[in-house]
Amino acid sequence: MKDATEQALPLCPYCREPLDSGHLRCGRCGRDPSAPRRPCPKCARVTPTAERACWNCGAAFKNDMRWKVALIVGLFLLSFVLSIVLALVKVLFS
Amino acid sequence: MARFKDPNVPAAAFTPYLEPGEQLRHIAFGVKQPNLLLMLPLFALAVLPGAIAVALLTKEYVIGLTDRRLIVLRFKGKSVSVQEVLDYRLDNGQRPPVKASTGPVFTHIEIEDPAKPFVAKFHRMGMPGNREGAMAIAAALTGQPASV
């Protein structure tokens, strides 16, 4: 059973080991507890954001920006094509 | 239109990230939109695709102030699917460098931590109690009393 002092210490988000104050890395797993992290969509364990795959299960993290940029470019191209088509229709049938 | 009608929904998203005995005191919903230099050309090219592009590039955050730290969750969707977690400890006597201001509509919070910077604005109607939550969090981060 942990004592009150140990309960008040912050916990490492990766291994849940109490962190000693002033230490920049976890004494048990050696990871930086203050780094931005993200939960794995498969196992829900957290991994630093800079990593491309989950440290626990190896699942690769998807990059949302790729499909978002492709969608945005596609929408703009579609709007331009529609504008040209509408202009041509107006010219042809006017 | 509020992003969340029930503040318990975003509050529940913090549960897996709280330490034993840690109490969540205030939460707020905010967004970080793309740079204005990017938004204006997008809208100038085409209004509807520009609006869709801005919506896709906007990041949504829920921040929570506990008795020990500030937790920032970047999420997407109504189900608050967490994409990234940031936390800033407040119980070690050192506050992170923060700029905060409150206007008639938005509360702006900017954390100038070189390792994990954070910027977002919090609309007063983002969810019930959003203005109060954002102002309370800003006051706790800056050490100054909340005021408009």
gemmi code that builds the backbone of each chain (N, CA, C; Angstrom):
import gemmi

chains = {
    "A": [
        ("MET", (0.861, -1.188, 0.000), (0.000, 0.000, 0.000), (0.904, 1.246, 0.000)),
        ("LYS", (0.632, 2.170, -0.917), (1.507, 3.328, -1.049), (1.229, 4.329, 0.061)),
        ("ASP", (2.291, 5.053, 0.523), (2.045, 6.044, 1.560), (1.581, 7.346, 0.932)),
        ("ALA", (1.234, 8.320, 1.790), (0.649, 9.571, 1.297), (1.646, 10.336, 0.430)),
        ("THR", (2.917, 10.294, 0.790), (3.918, 11.015, 0.022), (4.012, 10.488, -1.409)),
        ("GLU", (4.018, 9.167, -1.539), (4.132, 8.560, -2.860), (2.889, 8.817, -3.684)),
        ("GLN", (1.700, 8.905, -3.001), (0.483, 9.149, -3.748), (0.467, 10.538, -4.331)),
        ("ALA", (1.128, 11.542, -3.676), (1.099, 12.909, -4.150), (2.052, 13.108, -5.308)),
        ("LEU", (2.986, 12.231, -5.579), (3.932, 12.392, -6.660), (3.239, 12.185, -8.003)),
        ("PRO", (3.672, 12.981, -9.008), (3.117, 12.767, -10.341), (3.511, 11.393, -10.868)),
        ("LEU", (2.700, 10.879, -11.782), (2.939, 9.554, -12.330), (3.411, 9.650, -13.766)),
        ("CYS", (4.274, 8.744, -14.151), (4.701, 8.651, -15.545), (3.501, 8.215, -16.376)),
        ("PRO", (3.187, 8.950, -17.446), (2.011, 8.579, -18.247), (2.200, 7.277, -19.019)),
        ("TYR", (3.429, 6.768, -19.086), (3.677, 5.563, -19.874), (3.676, 4.300, -19.014)),
        ("CYS", (4.347, 4.345, -17.859), (4.432, 3.147, -17.017), (3.755, 3.330, -15.673)),
        ("ARG", (3.198, 4.522, -15.409), (2.471, 4.828, -14.177), (3.346, 4.740, -12.930)),
        ("GLU", (4.647, 4.843, -13.080), (5.557, 4.832, -11.943), (5.631, 6.243, -11.364)),
        ("PRO", (5.604, 6.414, -10.038), (5.744, 7.761, -9.468), (7.053, 8.407, -9.904)),
        ("LEU", (6.977, 9.678, -10.267), (8.136, 10.401, -10.746), (8.792, 11.163, -9.603)),
        ("ASP", (10.105, 11.094, -9.523), (10.811, 11.894, -8.533), (10.864, 13.336, -9.010)),
        ("SER", (10.650, 14.278, -8.072), (10.644, 15.686, -8.459), (12.025, 16.095, -8.965)),
        ("GLY", (12.047, 16.913, -9.987), (13.298, 17.401, -10.546), (13.889, 16.516, -11.607)),
        ("HIS", (13.417, 15.280, -11.747), (13.937, 14.389, -12.768), (13.202, 14.621, -14.081)),
        ("LEU", (13.970, 14.748, -15.158), (13.376, 15.015, -16.456), (12.873, 13.736, -17.122)),
        ("ARG", (13.302, 12.596, -16.667), (12.865, 11.341, -17.281), (12.423, 10.379, -16.186)),
        ("CYS", (11.567, 9.463, -16.581), (11.075, 8.456, -15.646), (12.217, 7.537, -15.263)),
        ("GLY", (12.305, 7.248, -13.960), (13.388, 6.392, -13.504), (13.213, 4.940, -13.886)),
        ("ARG", (11.972, 4.576, -14.245), (11.708, 3.171, -14.574), (11.793, 2.906, -16.070)),
        ("CYS", (11.100, 3.696, -16.871), (11.069, 3.431, -18.315), (11.986, 4.368, -19.101)),
        ("GLY", (12.484, 5.418, -18.465), (13.430, 6.308, -19.125), (12.823, 7.294, -20.103)),
        ("ARG", (11.497, 7.398, -20.127), (10.853, 8.281, -21.100), (10.598, 9.664, -20.504)),
        ("ASP", (10.424, 10.642, -21.377), (10.139, 12.016, -20.964), (8.649, 12.135, -20.656)),
        ("PRO", (8.275, 12.319, -19.402), (6.848, 12.342, -19.055), (6.130, 13.610, -19.478)),
        ("SER", (6.879, 14.656, -19.839), (6.226, 15.931, -20.171), (6.014, 16.094, -21.675)),
        ("ALA", (6.482, 15.167, -22.477), (6.362, 15.304, -23.930), (4.910, 15.135, -24.371)),
        ("PRO", (4.511, 15.840, -25.440), (3.168, 15.618, -25.994), (3.002, 14.160, -26.396)),
        ("ARG", (1.845, 13.604, -26.161), (1.627, 12.195, -26.450), (0.226, 12.003, -27.023)),
        ("ARG", (0.026, 10.841, -27.624), (-1.282, 10.560, -28.190), (-1.666, 9.129, -27.869)),
        ("PRO", (-2.963, 8.879, -27.703), (-3.393, 7.509, -27.415), (-3.460, 6.689, -28.693)),
        ("CYS", (-3.096, 5.431, -28.571), (-3.181, 4.529, -29.710), (-4.656, 4.180, -29.962)),
        ("PRO", (-5.121, 4.246, -31.207), (-6.526, 3.915, -31.475), (-6.844, 2.441, -31.270)),
        ("LYS", (-5.807, 1.598, -31.198), (-6.059, 0.159, -31.028), (-5.969, -0.272, -29.573)),
        ("CYS", (-4.889, 0.077, -28.879), (-4.701, -0.410, -27.520), (-4.909, 0.674, -26.463)),
        ("ALA", (-5.096, 1.935, -26.891), (-5.378, 3.074, -25.997), (-4.193, 3.469, -25.119)),
        ("ARG", (-3.036, 2.843, -25.297), (-1.864, 3.270, -24.531), (-1.278, 4.509, -25.187)),
        ("VAL", (-0.670, 5.376, -24.394), (-0.141, 6.619, -24.953), (1.287, 6.422, -25.460)),
        ("THR", (1.599, 7.167, -26.508), (2.907, 7.154, -27.140), (3.270, 8.594, -27.454)),
        ("PRO", (4.530, 9.003, -27.387), (4.879, 10.372, -27.772), (4.413, 10.686, -29.185)),
        ("THR", (3.942, 11.932, -29.352), (3.384, 12.355, -30.628), (4.389, 12.218, -31.765)),
        ("ALA", (5.675, 12.416, -31.447), (6.693, 12.358, -32.489), (6.856, 10.958, -33.083)),
        ("GLU", (6.427, 9.931, -32.384), (6.570, 8.568, -32.869), (5.530, 8.262, -33.946)),
        ("ARG", (5.899, 7.402, -34.897), (4.993, 7.067, -35.990), (4.165, 5.817, -35.708)),
        ("ALA", (4.565, 5.066, -34.681), (3.826, 3.847, -34.359), (3.714, 3.721, -32.854)),
        ("CYS", (2.721, 2.975, -32.424), (2.485, 2.778, -30.992), (3.621, 1.963, -30.388)),
        ("TRP", (4.117, 2.398, -29.211), (5.197, 1.667, -28.556), (4.716, 0.339, -27.991)),
        ("ASN", (3.408, 0.233, -27.748), (2.901, -0.961, -27.091), (2.524, -2.063, -28.083)),
        ("CYS", (1.718, -1.717, -29.089), (1.230, -2.745, -30.013), (1.799, -2.603, -31.419)),
        ("GLY", (2.517, -1.516, -31.694), (3.127, -1.358, -33.015), (2.209, -0.813, -34.089)),
        ("ALA", (0.972, -0.475, -33.741), (0.039, 0.049, -34.737), (0.549, 1.393, -35.255)),
        ("ALA", (0.522, 1.553, -36.581), (0.999, 2.796, -37.184), (-0.044, 3.898, -37.009)),
        ("PHE", (0.424, 5.098, -36.713), (-0.481, 6.234, -36.582), (-0.751, 6.819, -37.959)),
        ("LYS", (-2.012, 7.120, -38.224), (-2.375, 7.674, -39.522), (-2.155, 9.178, -39.502)),
        ("ASN", (-1.746, 9.700, -40.673), (-1.555, 11.138, -40.819), (-2.791, 11.718, -41.489)),
        ("ASP", (-3.591, 12.446, -40.703), (-4.848, 12.989, -41.243), (-4.614, 14.051, -42.296)),
        ("MET", (-3.462, 14.739, -42.222), (-3.248, 15.875, -43.115), (-3.210, 15.442, -44.578)),
        ("ARG", (-2.794, 14.213, -44.840), (-2.685, 13.791, -46.242), (-4.042, 13.815, -46.922)),
        ("TRP", (-5.038, 13.171, -46.323), (-6.341, 13.131, -46.981), (-7.046, 14.469, -46.905)),
        ("LYS", (-6.752, 15.252, -45.879), (-7.385, 16.565, -45.786), (-6.872, 17.479, -46.896)),
        ("VAL", (-5.567, 17.504, -47.113), (-5.009, 18.341, -48.170), (-5.518, 17.864, -49.534)),
        ("ALA", (-5.565, 16.555, -49.740), (-6.067, 16.022, -51.009), (-7.526, 16.421, -51.223)),
        ("LEU", (-8.321, 16.357, -50.174), (-9.730, 16.737, -50.271), (-9.870, 18.221, -50.586)),
        ("ILE", (-9.075, 19.056, -49.924), (-9.164, 20.498, -50.145), (-8.781, 20.836, -51.584)),
        ("VAL", (-7.689, 20.259, -52.063), (-7.268, 20.513, -53.442), (-8.339, 20.027, -54.418)),
        ("GLY", (-8.901, 18.863, -54.142), (-9.956, 18.331, -55.002), (-11.180, 19.230, -55.041)),
        ("LEU", (-11.565, 19.777, -53.894), (-12.729, 20.668, -53.855), (-12.493, 21.933, -54.665)),
        ("PHE", (-11.288, 22.493, -54.532), (-10.998, 23.710, -55.296), (-10.968, 23.419, -56.793)),
        ("LEU", (-10.363, 22.317, -57.175), (-10.339, 21.962, -58.593), (-11.759, 21.757, -59.118)),
        ("LEU", (-12.585, 21.100, -58.330), (-13.977, 20.877, -58.724), (-14.713, 22.194, -58.902)),
        ("SER", (-14.480, 23.126, -57.990), (-15.166, 24.423, -58.092), (-14.702, 25.172, -59.334)),
        ("PHE", (-13.419, 25.074, -59.653), (-12.927, 25.754, -60.851), (-13.503, 25.127, -62.122)),
        ("VAL", (-13.546, 23.807, -62.132), (-14.094, 23.111, -63.312), (-15.567, 23.468, -63.473)),
        ("LEU", (-16.313, 23.465, -62.382), (-17.741, 23.828, -62.460), (-17.918, 25.256, -62.944)),
        ("SER", (-17.060, 26.151, -62.482), (-17.148, 27.548, -62.923), (-16.910, 27.654, -64.422)),
        ("ILE", (-15.918, 26.948, -64.915), (-15.619, 26.982, -66.344), (-16.765, 26.373, -67.136)),
        ("VAL", (-17.294, 25.251, -66.669), (-18.406, 24.596, -67.369), (-19.619, 25.531, -67.419)),
        ("LEU", (-19.919, 26.157, -66.290), (-21.069, 27.067, -66.255), (-20.850, 28.259, -67.192)),
        ("ALA", (-19.634, 28.773, -67.248), (-19.342, 29.895, -68.138), (-19.501, 29.472, -69.593)),
        ("LEU", (-19.013, 28.279, -69.937), (-19.142, 27.786, -71.302), (-20.604, 27.568, -71.674)),
        ("VAL", (-21.370, 27.015, -70.765), (-22.798, 26.798, -71.016), (-23.495, 28.130, -71.264)),
        ("LYS", (-23.131, 29.114, -70.471), (-23.753, 30.440, -70.623), (-23.397, 31.044, -71.974)),
        ("VAL", (-22.137, 30.879, -72.381), (-21.708, 31.439, -73.664), (-22.374, 30.708, -74.822)),
        ("LEU", (-22.442, 29.377, -74.739), (-22.977, 28.582, -75.841), (-24.468, 28.785, -76.038)),
        ("PHE", (-25.170, 28.941, -74.931), (-26.631, 29.017, -75.027), (-27.172, 30.427, -74.904)),
        ("SER", (-26.301, 31.412, -74.882), (-26.778, 32.812, -74.776), (-27.084, 33.376, -76.142)),
    ],
    "B": [
        ("MET", (-24.142, 28.145, -32.176), (-24.533, 26.818, -31.693), (-23.387, 26.228, -30.879)),
        ("ALA", (-23.699, 25.748, -29.689), (-22.670, 25.208, -28.814), (-22.113, 23.910, -29.375)),
        ("ARG", (-20.828, 23.697, -29.178), (-20.186, 22.453, -29.615), (-20.668, 21.282, -28.776)),
        ("PHE", (-20.831, 21.501, -27.497), (-21.330, 20.475, -26.586), (-22.505, 21.042, -25.803)),
        ("LYS", (-23.613, 20.334, -25.783), (-24.769, 20.777, -25.000), (-24.636, 20.328, -23.552)),
        ("ASP", (-23.900, 19.225, -23.334), (-23.714, 18.690, -21.995), (-22.235, 18.751, -21.661)),
        ("PRO", (-21.803, 19.556, -20.692), (-20.369, 19.651, -20.354), (-19.801, 18.365, -19.770)),
        ("ASN", (-20.655, 17.440, -19.371), (-20.138, 16.173, -18.836), (-19.472, 15.327, -19.921)),
        ("VAL", (-19.856, 15.555, -21.166), (-19.284, 14.766, -22.271), (-17.794, 15.063, -22.431)),
        ("PRO", (-17.396, 16.325, -22.587), (-15.945, 16.566, -22.664), (-15.234, 16.298, -21.346)),
        ("ALA", (-15.922, 16.478, -20.228), (-15.280, 16.220, -18.932), (-14.909, 14.746, -18.787)),
        ("ALA", (-15.739, 13.886, -19.339), (-15.471, 12.451, -19.243), (-14.224, 12.058, -20.028)),
        ("ALA", (-13.862, 12.862, -21.010), (-12.681, 12.542, -21.825), (-11.392, 12.647, -21.029)),
        ("PHE", (-11.415, 13.387, -19.933), (-10.207, 13.553, -19.111), (-9.962, 12.373, -18.182)),
        ("THR", (-10.969, 11.577, -17.933), (-10.870, 10.520, -16.928), (-9.657, 9.598, -17.118)),
        ("PRO", (-9.369, 9.113, -18.324), (-8.210, 8.203, -18.460), (-6.864, 8.879, -18.212)),
        ("TYR", (-6.850, 10.207, -18.228), (-5.574, 10.920, -18.130), (-5.355, 11.552, -16.767)),
        ("LEU", (-6.293, 11.362, -15.847), (-6.135, 11.901, -14.503), (-5.319, 10.955, -13.650)),
        ("GLU", (-4.498, 11.525, -12.777), (-3.717, 10.724, -11.834), (-4.597, 10.343, -10.643)),
        ("PRO", (-4.210, 9.320, -9.884), (-5.005, 8.941, -8.709), (-5.140, 10.101, -7.733)),
        ("GLY", (-6.353, 10.434, -7.364), (-6.603, 11.517, -6.417), (-6.681, 12.891, -7.060)),
        ("GLU", (-6.445, 12.984, -8.362), (-6.471, 14.277, -9.037), (-7.908, 14.685, -9.307)),
        ("GLN", (-8.243, 15.938, -9.045), (-9.595, 16.442, -9.205), (-9.655, 17.435, -10.357)),
        ("LEU", (-10.626, 17.244, -11.239), (-10.838, 18.164, -12.353), (-11.699, 19.322, -11.864)),
        ("ARG", (-11.196, 20.546, -12.007), (-11.903, 21.699, -11.448), (-12.652, 22.500, -12.525)),
        ("HIS", (-11.998, 22.834, -13.613), (-12.624, 23.624, -14.677), (-12.277, 23.018, -16.021)),
        ("ILE", (-13.220, 23.102, -16.945), (-12.941, 22.681, -18.318), (-13.435, 23.762, -19.261)),
        ("ALA", (-12.878, 23.766, -20.468), (-13.297, 24.726, -21.486), (-13.012, 24.143, -22.860)),
        ("PHE", (-13.853, 24.528, -23.812), (-13.691, 24.070, -25.183), (-13.195, 25.228, -26.034)),
        ("GLY", (-12.165, 24.995, -26.836), (-11.632, 26.037, -27.694), (-11.133, 25.481, -29.017)),
        ("VAL", (-10.771, 26.394, -29.901), (-10.282, 25.992, -31.218), (-9.041, 26.778, -31.570)),
        ("LYS", (-8.265, 26.195, -32.498), (-7.151, 26.933, -33.101), (-7.381, 26.904, -34.606)),
        ("GLN", (-7.656, 28.055, -35.169), (-7.920, 28.125, -36.600), (-6.612, 28.342, -37.367)),
        ("PRO", (-6.632, 28.069, -38.672), (-5.428, 28.308, -39.468), (-5.064, 29.800, -39.463)),
        ("ASN", (-3.829, 30.068, -39.838), (-3.351, 31.444, -39.918), (-4.226, 32.256, -40.880)),
        ("LEU", (-4.417, 33.524, -40.543), (-5.246, 34.396, -41.381), (-4.676, 34.532, -42.786)),
        ("LEU", (-3.356, 34.468, -42.886), (-2.705, 34.568, -44.203), (-3.029, 33.359, -45.070)),
        ("LEU", (-3.467, 32.284, -44.453), (-3.892, 31.117, -45.226), (-5.402, 31.145, -45.450)),
        ("MET", (-6.138, 31.605, -44.488), (-7.597, 31.618, -44.579), (-8.094, 32.574, -45.659)),
        ("LEU", (-7.512, 33.760, -45.718), (-8.002, 34.764, -46.678), (-7.853, 34.296, -48.124)),
        ("PRO", (-6.693, 33.779, -48.525), (-6.608, 33.281, -49.918), (-7.547, 32.110, -50.185)),
        ("LEU", (-7.757, 31.256, -49.183), (-8.682, 30.147, -49.392), (-10.093, 30.660, -49.662)),
        ("PHE", (-10.524, 31.628, -48.899), (-11.858, 32.182, -49.109), (-11.928, 32.969, -50.414)),
        ("ALA", (-10.826, 33.628, -50.760), (-10.815, 34.428, -51.990), (-10.917, 33.548, -53.225)),
        ("LEU", (-10.308, 32.370, -53.180), (-10.360, 31.461, -54.328), (-11.773, 30.955, -54.554)),
        ("ALA", (-12.391, 30.468, -53.506), (-13.764, 29.956, -53.598), (-14.318, 29.907, -52.181)),
        ("VAL", (-15.510, 30.454, -52.028), (-16.043, 30.627, -50.681), (-16.366, 29.286, -50.022)),
        ("LEU", (-17.149, 28.461, -50.713), (-17.581, 27.205, -50.079), (-16.416, 26.246, -49.850)),
        ("PRO", (-15.589, 25.982, -50.880), (-14.414, 25.141, -50.599), (-13.482, 25.761, -49.564)),
        ("GLY", (-13.394, 27.075, -49.559), (-12.562, 27.744, -48.560), (-13.083, 27.516, -47.157)),
        ("ALA", (-14.387, 27.609, -47.007), (-14.978, 27.374, -45.686), (-14.772, 25.932, -45.244)),
        ("ILE", (-14.912, 25.011, -46.179), (-14.678, 23.595, -45.855), (-13.221, 23.372, -45.481)),
        ("ALA", (-12.325, 24.015, -46.217), (-10.895, 23.870, -45.924), (-10.555, 24.405, -44.534)),
        ("VAL", (-11.110, 25.557, -44.199), (-10.847, 26.130, -42.883), (-11.385, 25.207, -41.787)),
        ("ALA", (-12.555, 24.659, -42.016), (-13.133, 23.744, -41.030), (-12.270, 22.495, -40.862)),
        ("LEU", (-11.724, 21.992, -41.957), (-10.880, 20.798, -41.879), (-9.554, 21.084, -41.181)),
        ("LEU", (-9.049, 22.296, -41.363), (-7.748, 22.637, -40.796), (-7.843, 23.183, -39.364)),
        ("THR", (-9.053, 23.418, -38.890), (-9.239, 23.915, -37.524), (-9.071, 22.786, -36.527)),
        ("LYS", (-8.305, 23.057, -35.471), (-8.093, 22.050, -34.428), (-8.989, 22.367, -33.233)),
        ("GLU", (-9.559, 21.325, -32.660), (-10.444, 21.488, -31.508), (-9.761, 20.983, -30.252)),
        ("TYR", (-9.923, 21.738, -29.199), (-9.288, 21.383, -27.931), (-10.314, 21.441, -26.802)),
        ("VAL", (-10.089, 20.583, -25.836), (-10.746, 20.719, -24.538), (-9.628, 20.778, -23.508)),
        ("ILE", (-9.638, 21.831, -22.711), (-8.604, 21.957, -21.682), (-9.249, 21.782, -20.325)),
        ("GLY", (-8.508, 21.181, -19.428), (-9.010, 20.928, -18.090), (-8.001, 21.350, -17.040)),
        ("LEU", (-8.452, 22.122, -16.090), (-7.595, 22.534, -14.983), (-7.874, 21.631, -13.790)),
        ("THR", (-6.848, 20.981, -13.306), (-6.998, 20.143, -12.113), (-6.274, 20.812, -10.957)),
        ("ASP", (-6.218, 20.112, -9.843), (-5.531, 20.676, -8.682), (-4.014, 20.582, -8.814)),
        ("ARG", (-3.531, 19.943, -9.892), (-2.088, 19.766, -10.043), (-1.550, 20.318, -11.352)),
        ("ARG", (-2.386, 20.307, -12.427), (-1.828, 20.673, -13.736), (-2.941, 21.104, -14.674)),
        ("LEU", (-2.507, 21.566, -15.831), (-3.437, 21.863, -16.917), (-3.285, 20.769, -17.958)),
        ("ILE", (-4.393, 20.149, -18.302), (-4.382, 19.087, -19.316), (-5.067, 19.616, -20.570)),
        ("VAL", (-4.412, 19.441, -21.695), (-4.962, 19.876, -22.983), (-5.203, 18.637, -23.832)),
        ("LEU", (-6.430, 18.480, -24.296), (-6.770, 17.354, -25.166), (-7.163, 17.891, -26.536)),
        ("ARG", (-6.436, 17.476, -27.550), (-6.869, 17.772, -28.925), (-7.717, 16.595, -29.376)),
        ("PHE", (-8.910, 16.888, -29.881), (-9.833, 15.809, -30.204), (-10.510, 16.083, -31.530)),
        ("LYS", (-11.292, 15.090, -31.969), (-12.143, 15.312, -33.135), (-13.422, 14.517, -32.947)),
        ("GLY", (-14.481, 15.047, -33.489), (-15.758, 14.355, -33.470), (-16.583, 14.619, -32.225)),
        ("LYS", (-17.865, 14.278, -32.332), (-18.798, 14.447, -31.212), (-18.444, 13.527, -30.048)),
        ("SER", (-17.834, 12.390, -30.375), (-17.495, 11.429, -29.320), (-16.206, 11.781, -28.595)),
        ("VAL", (-15.617, 12.957, -28.914), (-14.384, 13.427, -28.270), (-13.298, 12.350, -28.375)),
        ("SER", (-12.956, 11.999, -29.594), (-11.872, 11.046, -29.830), (-10.548, 11.792, -29.692)),
        ("VAL", (-9.823, 11.495, -28.621), (-8.601, 12.239, -28.296), (-7.507, 11.907, -29.296)),
        ("GLN", (-6.900, 12.967, -29.844), (-5.816, 12.809, -30.808), (-4.444, 13.091, -30.190)),
        ("GLU", (-4.416, 13.995, -29.208), (-3.143, 14.360, -28.602), (-3.396, 14.858, -27.184)),
        ("VAL", (-2.424, 14.612, -26.308), (-2.529, 15.022, -24.910), (-1.304, 15.866, -24.553)),
        ("LEU", (-1.563, 17.036, -24.014), (-0.494, 17.877, -23.475), (-0.812, 18.136, -22.020)),
        ("ASP", (0.207, 18.242, -21.190), (-0.055, 18.645, -19.816), (1.043, 19.567, -19.332)),
        ("TYR", (0.651, 20.493, -18.479), (1.566, 21.485, -17.924), (1.394, 21.443, -16.410)),
        ("ARG", (2.462, 21.089, -15.720), (2.374, 20.939, -14.264), (2.332, 22.318, -13.602)),
        ("LEU", (1.463, 22.431, -12.623), (1.309, 23.688, -11.882), (1.651, 23.527, -10.414)),
        ("ASP", (1.950, 22.288, -10.000), (2.169, 22.031, -8.576), (3.639, 22.017, -8.192)),
        ("ASN", (4.522, 22.380, -9.145), (5.953, 22.387, -8.826), (6.469, 23.795, -8.612)),
        ("GLY", (5.541, 24.751, -8.425), (5.939, 26.124, -8.148), (6.320, 26.919, -9.379)),
        ("GLN", (6.311, 26.305, -10.537), (6.699, 27.013, -11.756), (5.546, 26.980, -12.756)),
        ("ARG", (4.982, 28.156, -13.008), (3.924, 28.215, -14.022), (4.565, 28.324, -15.398)),
        ("PRO", (3.944, 27.727, -16.420), (4.473, 27.911, -17.777), (4.231, 29.351, -18.218)),
        ("PRO", (5.056, 29.864, -19.149), (4.850, 31.241, -19.641), (3.533, 31.326, -20.410)),
        ("VAL", (2.630, 32.178, -19.948), (1.267, 32.224, -20.471), (0.868, 33.653, -20.813)),
        ("LYS", (0.163, 33.796, -21.944), (-0.517, 35.049, -22.268), (-2.003, 34.739, -22.363)),
        ("ALA", (-2.811, 35.497, -21.640), (-4.249, 35.244, -21.668), (-4.981, 36.577, -21.677)),
        ("SER", (-6.084, 36.606, -22.408), (-6.904, 37.813, -22.443), (-8.351, 37.400, -22.709)),
        ("THR", (-9.258, 38.209, -22.208), (-10.678, 37.919, -22.378), (-11.371, 39.136, -22.973)),
        ("GLY", (-12.111, 38.919, -24.042), (-12.880, 39.972, -24.664), (-14.365, 39.698, -24.513)),
        ("PRO", (-15.192, 40.430, -25.228), (-16.643, 40.240, -25.093), (-17.122, 38.887, -25.589)),
        ("VAL", (-16.355, 38.246, -26.502), (-16.803, 36.971, -27.068), (-15.815, 35.840, -26.777)),
        ("PHE", (-14.527, 36.119, -26.992), (-13.516, 35.058, -26.882), (-12.606, 35.272, -25.675)),
        ("THR", (-12.106, 34.158, -25.186), (-10.996, 34.156, -24.247), (-9.829, 33.512, -24.969)),
        ("HIS", (-8.692, 34.210, -25.009), (-7.518, 33.702, -25.691), (-6.504, 33.228, -24.663)),
        ("ILE", (-5.976, 32.051, -24.886), (-4.936, 31.516, -24.017), (-3.790, 31.052, -24.903)),
        ("GLU", (-2.589, 31.518, -24.558), (-1.401, 31.132, -25.318), (-0.324, 30.732, -24.323)),
        ("ILE", (0.145, 29.504, -24.440), (1.214, 28.996, -23.579), (2.482, 28.954, -24.407)),
        ("GLU", (3.472, 29.742, -23.963), (4.685, 29.899, -24.763), (5.788, 28.956, -24.285)),
        ("ASP", (5.425, 27.703, -24.116), (6.421, 26.696, -23.753), (7.131, 26.268, -25.033)),
        ("PRO", (8.453, 26.418, -25.123), (9.142, 26.081, -26.388), (9.015, 24.608, -26.765)),
        ("ALA", (8.872, 23.730, -25.766), (8.777, 22.305, -26.077), (7.382, 21.908, -26.540)),
        ("LYS", (6.377, 22.505, -25.983), (5.002, 22.164, -26.336), (4.132, 23.421, -26.278)),
        ("PRO", (4.229, 24.269, -27.311), (3.422, 25.493, -27.332), (1.948, 25.165, -27.538)),
        ("PHE", (1.101, 26.061, -27.040), (-0.343, 25.856, -27.175), (-1.020, 27.198, -27.351)),
        ("VAL", (-1.894, 27.285, -28.340), (-2.666, 28.500, -28.610), (-4.081, 28.086, -28.940)),
        ("ALA", (-5.055, 28.748, -28.350), (-6.451, 28.471, -28.687), (-7.306, 29.642, -28.222)),
        ("LYS", (-8.474, 29.737, -28.835), (-9.438, 30.734, -28.392), (-10.718, 30.019, -27.995)),
        ("PHE", (-11.368, 30.562, -26.996), (-12.510, 29.899, -26.372), (-13.724, 30.824, -26.488)),
        ("HIS", (-14.694, 30.387, -27.270), (-15.909, 31.171, -27.492), (-16.809, 31.059, -26.262)),
        ("ARG", (-17.490, 32.159, -25.931), (-18.307, 32.150, -24.725), (-19.463, 31.166, -24.832)),
        ("MET", (-19.863, 30.836, -26.087), (-20.973, 29.904, -26.268), (-20.498, 28.518, -26.704)),
        ("GLY", (-19.230, 28.226, -26.505), (-18.717, 26.926, -26.930), (-19.438, 25.753, -26.295)),
        ("MET", (-19.765, 25.921, -25.040), (-20.569, 24.939, -24.323), (-21.067, 25.626, -23.056)),
        ("PRO", (-22.037, 25.065, -22.357), (-22.506, 25.703, -21.128), (-21.372, 25.925, -20.136)),
        ("GLY", (-21.224, 27.163, -19.684), (-20.170, 27.482, -18.728), (-18.800, 27.644, -19.346)),
        ("ASN", (-18.724, 27.770, -20.659), (-17.416, 27.837, -21.311), (-16.672, 29.120, -20.952)),
        ("ARG", (-17.397, 30.233, -20.911), (-16.722, 31.490, -20.610), (-16.157, 31.480, -19.186)),
        ("GLU", (-16.960, 30.990, -18.268), (-16.513, 30.941, -16.876), (-15.325, 29.999, -16.721)),
        ("GLY", (-15.410, 28.856, -17.394), (-14.312, 27.894, -17.314), (-13.023, 28.438, -17.906)),
        ("ALA", (-13.140, 29.055, -19.077), (-11.946, 29.579, -19.731), (-11.325, 30.711, -18.911)),
        ("MET", (-12.164, 31.569, -18.367), (-11.632, 32.672, -17.564), (-10.985, 32.166, -16.286)),
        ("ALA", (-11.580, 31.154, -15.686), (-10.996, 30.587, -14.473), (-9.651, 29.931, -14.771)),
        ("ILE", (-9.568, 29.244, -15.876), (-8.302, 28.599, -16.242), (-7.256, 29.657, -16.563)),
        ("ALA", (-7.648, 30.694, -17.286), (-6.708, 31.763, -17.606), (-6.212, 32.444, -16.339)),
        ("ALA", (-7.094, 32.651, -15.399), (-6.702, 33.288, -14.144), (-5.732, 32.398, -13.370)),
        ("ALA", (-5.989, 31.107, -13.372), (-5.100, 30.185, -12.660), (-3.727, 30.130, -13.316)),
        ("LEU", (-3.677, 30.212, -14.623), (-2.398, 30.126, -15.326), (-1.579, 31.405, -15.180)),
        ("THR", (-2.261, 32.544, -15.211), (-1.525, 33.808, -15.152), (-1.307, 34.273, -13.731)),
        ("GLY", (-2.103, 33.720, -12.791), (-1.980, 34.159, -11.404), (-2.697, 35.454, -11.143)),
        ("GLN", (-3.464, 35.931, -12.130), (-4.197, 37.171, -11.961), (-5.672, 36.847, -11.836)),
        ("PRO", (-6.440, 37.644, -11.130), (-7.873, 37.382, -10.997), (-8.576, 37.528, -12.328)),
        ("ALA", (-9.609, 36.712, -12.547), (-10.350, 36.713, -13.798), (-11.134, 38.012, -13.934)),
        ("SER", (-10.994, 38.670, -15.095), (-11.756, 39.889, -15.331), (-11.867, 40.121, -16.818)),
        ("VAL", (-12.879, 40.897, -17.252), (-13.075, 41.178, -18.675), (-12.292, 42.433, -19.056)),
    ],
}
model = gemmi.Model(1)
for chain_id, residues in chains.items():
    chain = gemmi.Chain(chain_id)
    for i, (resn, *xyz) in enumerate(residues, 1):
        res = gemmi.Residue()
        res.name, res.seqid = resn, gemmi.SeqId(i, " ")
        for name, pos in zip(("N", "CA", "C"), xyz):
            atom = gemmi.Atom()
            atom.name, atom.element = name, gemmi.Element(name[0])
            atom.pos, atom.b_iso = gemmi.Position(*pos), 0.0
            res.add_atom(atom)
        chain.add_residue(res)
    model.add_chain(chain)
structure = gemmi.Structure()
structure.add_model(model)
structure.setup_entities()
